[in-house]
């Protein structure tokens, strides 16, 4: 109920802002509706624009640090160039978000297995290797970047991605969870679905199923499963898996992967929460709590917290 409480400086919870974890935020956002050689899409451009607005309004990404490539701008050469630029410019304490909305495709290999591709505006199914962007490029960009945390959000379905098994920490069983995942690097990707699945988009949503739930999970804070005021990659991925599967009638299920064995996680921290934290630092802990929920409720919360801590202490 009180999602801001775990983040307040009132002696019981964790206080955290994005400035304490990251020095800078970067985003490359790509949306393609009108393909040169493929069937068009309806909402990829709008999806990318909506993600940009959310990052600026809700998560304080500097507008000048966001590159938005739409339709004709999203050629293979331009996308690869911008991916390379982001790998170079991000510092060791920065976060990088790369979002792609468009077609994905896979190529079956002669001896089994598949290669995955993202389709730029000039991509051609007749020659995927020459005209499209191999999934391995995403991995290489991730490994070349100095950024602390890098996350791909891919609103396309594909297979053939070389990744490692999930290594997310269990928030309910790991003490100092946020401390642990902010210390280490992360190179992660969430895709809208797997091989042979089709991205679902509907006029009633005005978005794809993936981006519709991406926006509700982050902007409306629904992906914060433990109500700690921070959304991790695996919280977001779990939310997307459940809700995209429901909205698509089980025609697509998002996938979560790591490119490396690093144990960090990309974090989304809401700007409204940060402002409340900053304001609370000017007050006594008790005053901050009373301001948010009232004196009677504040007393109840503190008493319950003390009881819980005493129970743990004497367990």
C-alpha positions in Angstrom: 0.0 0.0 0.0 2.7 2.5 1.0 5.2 2.0 -1.9 7.4 4.9 -0.8 7.9 3.7 2.7 10.8 1.3 2.1 12.8 4.2 0.5 12.5 6.8 3.3 15.2 7.8 5.6 13.3 6.9 8.8 15.7 4.4 10.2 14.0 1.2 9.0 14.3 1.1 5.3 16.6 1.6 2.4 17.2 5.1 0.9 18.2 5.0 -2.8 18.1 7.3 -5.7 19.5 6.8 -9.3 22.2 9.4 -8.6 23.6 7.1 -5.9 23.9 4.2 -8.4 24.5 5.8 -11.8 26.4 8.9 -13.0 24.5 9.2 -16.3 21.7 7.6 -18.3 21.6 6.9 -22.0 19.0 5.5 -24.3 18.8 4.4 -28.0 15.2 4.0 -29.1 14.3 2.5 -32.5 10.8 2.2 -34.0 10.0 1.1 -37.5 6.5 0.9 -39.1 7.2 1.5 -42.8 9.7 -1.1 -44.1 11.2 -1.0 -47.6 10.9 -4.7 -48.3 8.6 -6.1 -45.5 5.0 -5.9 -44.4 4.5 -2.7 -42.3 3.6 -2.4 -38.7 1.2 0.0 -37.1 2.5 1.1 -33.7 6.3 0.6 -33.6 7.0 4.4 -34.1 4.4 5.3 -31.5 5.8 2.7 -29.1 9.3 4.1 -29.4 8.0 7.7 -28.9 6.0 6.6 -25.8 9.1 4.9 -24.3 11.1 8.1 -24.8 8.5 10.2 -23.0 8.3 7.8 -20.1 12.1 7.8 -19.7 12.3 11.6 -19.6 9.1 12.2 -17.5 9.3 9.3 -15.1 13.0 8.2 -14.9 14.8 11.5 -15.5 16.8 10.4 -18.6 18.4 13.6 -20.0 16.7 14.3 -23.3 20.0 15.1 -24.9 21.2 11.5 -24.0 18.4 9.9 -25.9 18.7 9.0 -29.6 15.4 8.3 -31.4 15.5 6.5 -34.8 12.2 6.2 -36.6 11.3 4.6 -39.9 13.7 5.9 -42.7 16.3 6.8 -40.1 16.6 3.3 -38.8 18.8 1.8 -41.5 21.2 -1.0 -40.8 24.2 1.3 -41.0 22.7 4.0 -38.8 21.6 1.5 -36.1 25.0 -0.2 -36.0 26.7 3.2 -35.9 24.6 4.4 -32.9 25.1 1.1 -31.1 28.8 1.6 -31.5 28.6 5.2 -30.3 26.7 4.1 -27.1 29.3 1.5 -26.4 32.0 4.1 -26.5 30.3 7.0 -24.7 28.9 5.3 -21.6 31.0 5.6 -18.5 31.8 2.9 -16.0 29.0 4.1 -13.7 26.4 4.7 -16.3 23.3 2.8 -17.5 22.3 2.2 -21.1 18.9 1.3 -22.3 18.4 0.1 -25.9 14.8 -0.4 -27.2 13.9 -1.8 -30.6 10.3 -2.1 -32.0 10.0 -3.7 -35.4 10.4 -7.0 -37.2 12.7 -9.8 -36.1 13.6 -13.0 -38.0 15.5 -16.2 -37.7 17.6 -18.2 -40.2 17.8 -22.0 -39.9 21.4 -23.3 -40.1 22.3 -26.4 -42.2 23.5 -28.5 -39.2 20.8 -27.4 -36.8 20.3 -24.3 -34.7 19.3 -20.8 -35.8 20.7 -17.3 -36.2 18.5 -14.4 -35.0 18.2 -11.0 -36.7 16.7 -7.6 -36.1 15.2 -6.1 -39.3 16.2 -2.5 -40.0 14.0 -0.4 -42.3 16.1 -1.6 -45.3 16.2 -5.3 -44.2 15.4 -8.0 -46.7 14.3 -11.5 -45.8 15.9 -12.8 -49.0 19.4 -11.9 -47.7 19.3 -11.7 -43.9 23.0 -11.9 -43.4 23.8 -8.9 -45.6 20.8 -6.7 -44.9 19.9 -7.3 -41.3 21.5 -7.0 -37.8 22.7 -10.3 -36.3 21.9 -10.9 -32.7 25.6 -11.4 -32.1 26.0 -7.6 -32.7 24.0 -6.9 -29.6 26.2 -9.1 -27.6 29.4 -7.6 -28.9 28.1 -4.0 -28.2 27.2 -5.1 -24.7 30.6 -6.6 -24.1 32.4 -3.5 -25.5 30.6 -1.0 -23.4 32.0 0.3 -20.1 28.5 0.9 -18.8 27.7 -0.6 -15.4 24.2 -1.8 -16.5 23.0 -2.3 -20.0 19.6 -3.5 -20.9 18.0 -4.4 -24.3 14.2 -4.2 -24.6 13.4 -5.9 -27.9 9.8 -5.7 -29.1 10.3 -8.4 -31.7 10.3 -12.1 -31.6 13.4 -14.2 -32.6 15.6 -17.1 -31.6 19.2 -17.9 -32.1 20.6 -15.7 -29.3 23.8 -16.7 -27.6 23.1 -16.0 -23.9 23.7 -17.6 -20.5 21.1 -18.9 -18.0 19.2 -16.6 -15.7 21.2 -15.6 -12.6 18.8 -13.2 -10.9 19.0 -13.1 -7.1 15.9 -14.0 -5.1 14.8 -10.7 -3.4 12.9 -12.6 -0.7 15.9 -14.7 0.3 18.9 -12.4 -0.3 19.8 -9.9 2.3 21.1 -6.5 1.1 19.7 -7.4 -2.3 19.9 -3.9 -3.8 23.4 -3.4 -2.5 24.5 -6.6 -4.2 23.0 -6.0 -7.6 24.2 -2.4 -7.8 27.8 -3.4 -7.2 28.2 -5.6 -10.2 27.8 -5.1 -14.0 24.9 -6.5 -15.9 24.3 -7.2 -19.6 20.7 -8.2 -20.0 18.0 -8.5 -22.7 14.2 -8.9 -22.6 12.6 -9.9 -25.9 8.9 -9.9 -26.8 8.9 -13.6 -27.7 10.8 -16.5 -29.1 11.3 -18.1 -32.5 8.2 -18.6 -34.6 6.1 -16.4 -32.3 4.5 -13.2 -33.8 4.4 -9.8 -32.1 0.8 -8.9 -31.3 -0.4 -5.3 -31.7 -4.0 -4.0 -31.5 -5.8 -0.7 -32.3 -7.6 -0.9 -29.0 -4.3 -0.7 -27.2 -2.5 1.7 -29.7 0.6 -0.4 -28.9 2.0 -3.8 -29.2 1.2 -6.2 -26.3 4.9 -6.0 -25.2 5.2 -2.2 -25.1 1.6 -1.8 -23.7 2.8 -3.9 -20.7 6.2 -2.3 -20.6 4.6 1.1 -20.1 2.1 -0.2 -17.4 4.8 -2.1 -15.6 7.2 0.9 -15.4 5.1 4.1 -15.8 2.3 2.8 -13.6 4.7 1.0 -11.3 2.9 -2.4 -11.6 6.1 -4.4 -12.1 7.4 -3.5 -8.6 6.4 -6.9 -7.3 7.9 -6.4 -3.8 6.9 -2.8 -3.4 10.4 -1.6 -2.6 10.3 1.3 -4.9 12.8 -0.2 -7.3 12.1 -2.3 -10.4 14.8 -4.7 -11.4 15.2 -6.5 -14.8 13.8 -9.7 -13.4 10.8 -8.0 -11.8 10.1 -6.4 -15.1 10.6 -9.6 -17.0 8.3 -11.5 -14.8 5.6 -9.0 -15.1 6.0 -9.0 -18.9 5.9 -12.8 -19.2 2.7 -13.0 -17.3 0.8 -10.1 -18.8 2.0 -10.3 -22.5 1.1 -14.0 -22.5 -2.4 -13.1 -21.3 -2.9 -10.2 -23.7 -1.7 -12.2 -26.7 -3.7 -15.3 -25.9 -0.5 -17.2 -25.2 0.8 -16.5 -28.8 3.9 -14.8 -27.5 5.8 -15.1 -24.2 8.7 -12.7 -23.4 12.1 -14.1 -22.8 14.8 -12.8 -20.3 18.4 -13.5 -20.9 21.9 -12.5 -19.6 24.8 -12.0 -22.0 27.3 -12.6 -19.2 27.5 -14.2 -15.7 27.6 -10.8 -14.0 25.3 -10.6 -11.1 24.2 -7.0 -11.3 20.8 -5.9 -12.6 19.5 -2.8 -14.4 17.3 -0.7 -12.1 14.4 1.5 -12.8 13.9 4.1 -10.0 11.0 6.5 -10.3 11.6 10.2 -10.2 8.6 10.9 -8.0 10.1 8.5 -5.4 13.5 10.3 -5.7 11.8 13.7 -5.0 10.2 12.3 -1.9 13.5 10.9 -0.7 15.2 14.2 -1.3 12.5 16.1 0.6 12.6 13.6 3.5 16.3 14.2 4.0 15.3 17.7 5.2 13.0 16.3 7.9 13.4 14.1 10.8 12.5 10.5 10.1 9.3 10.7 12.0 8.2 13.9 10.3 8.8 12.5 6.9 6.5 9.5 7.7 3.8 11.6 9.2 3.8 13.9 6.2 3.2 11.0 3.9 0.6 9.0 5.7 -0.6 10.9 8.8 0.3 10.6 12.5 -1.9 7.6 13.4 -0.8 5.5 10.4 2.8 6.5 11.1 2.6 5.2 14.6 1.0 1.9 13.4 3.7 1.4 10.8 6.6 2.0 13.3 5.0 -0.3 15.9 4.6 -3.1 13.4 8.1 -2.6 12.1 9.5 -2.8 15.7 7.5 -5.9 16.4 8.8 -7.6 13.3 12.4 -6.7 14.0 12.1 -8.0 17.6 10.6 -11.2 16.4 13.5 -11.7 14.0 16.0 -10.8 16.7 14.7 -13.4 19.1 13.8 -16.1 16.6 
